[in-house]
């Protein structure tokens, strides 16, 4: 109908002007007749506008439009048609919203919608049980005011939501939650929360079992290796055929002790989220010590080991833990780099934080193995551990040490061309000059 309005308006104006001119011809007052005609048409138009206003203001559901003729009849019918169409669309959208709300209400996982600033907009009933959110008083509150765990505040502020976060529930410390944030729309956030208590308990049982078994095995293993050392110290009194078996037994015993030590260290690292001690650590001095140990490990293999470290850059944390992590990376590079290869260790900082990289020209790793390298006992090649004497726990220890120091591990590698292991630490983990100062240095 809209496409005919232009023609209708032209016909109305022609009819009005023609009538006014005809009356002017009979009366001789053209101007007066034209003014009267326009005034009457204006009054009619205002009356129809008033009818439209009253109908739109006082309209009830499914109320028919006012009766109208001509152009105004088309206007009333067109508006009514648009209203009915809009009502149908809104009804469909409301039905979809109702279905979504019903489905999310049935979820056992919490779903929380946050705006771009992290303020609460909407949540399902499970969020009230898992996070303790209350309706409606918590609406519009920052989520970090209600979920106050320090790790969650760091997780939300950092903005890197690639990995989920596990924390205790703010309602019940015995309940373990897994949180995952996804961005959508105009930088809004969707927070998904899952109850991981059962899996956490099973994982804790596994950790406790490994820690207890490792601790219990240390004593008998120490006794066995002690007697083996005594027998080998008196090897001249033993038959020749016993010397080689005893040496192999001693080697495997030492390997088992190394494995138990790594398991106990890993259990200790997993027991808490942060180091028990946190002091400024002179990383350049630590790396020089590790470099010397790496040269001793390399021996006569003619490997080139270089170090580039910023002497003014200190890191807040536990020196024994950092030593364990960094030495694992450097010693792995020595073990998996062929004779005559090159190993470069670098310690530096930029706008993103502090970084340690260990680059080698070794055998490299295929891309499919990289995501699983930090798993316990994961092997790229089962023959590697027997050749290098590794326990399969080194990178798992590195991962947990970095997590405890708010860091992360990045691995890049090309088969037969070498690998680069990079540790990234945020700015907040860097010690200031005042913190790094010690009276001995002054």
Beta strands, then each sheet from edge to edge (+ up, - down):
strand 1: 110-114
strand 2: 120-123
strand 3: 165-168
strand 4: 176-184
strand 5: 188-195
strand 6: 279-282
strand 7: 304-309
strand 8: 314-317
strand 9: 342-350
strand 10: 353-360
strand 11: 407-414
strand 12: 418-425
strand 13: 430-431
sheet 1: 2+ 1- 5+ 4- 3+
sheet 2: 6+ 8- 13+
sheet 3: 7+ 9+ 10- 12+ 11-
end
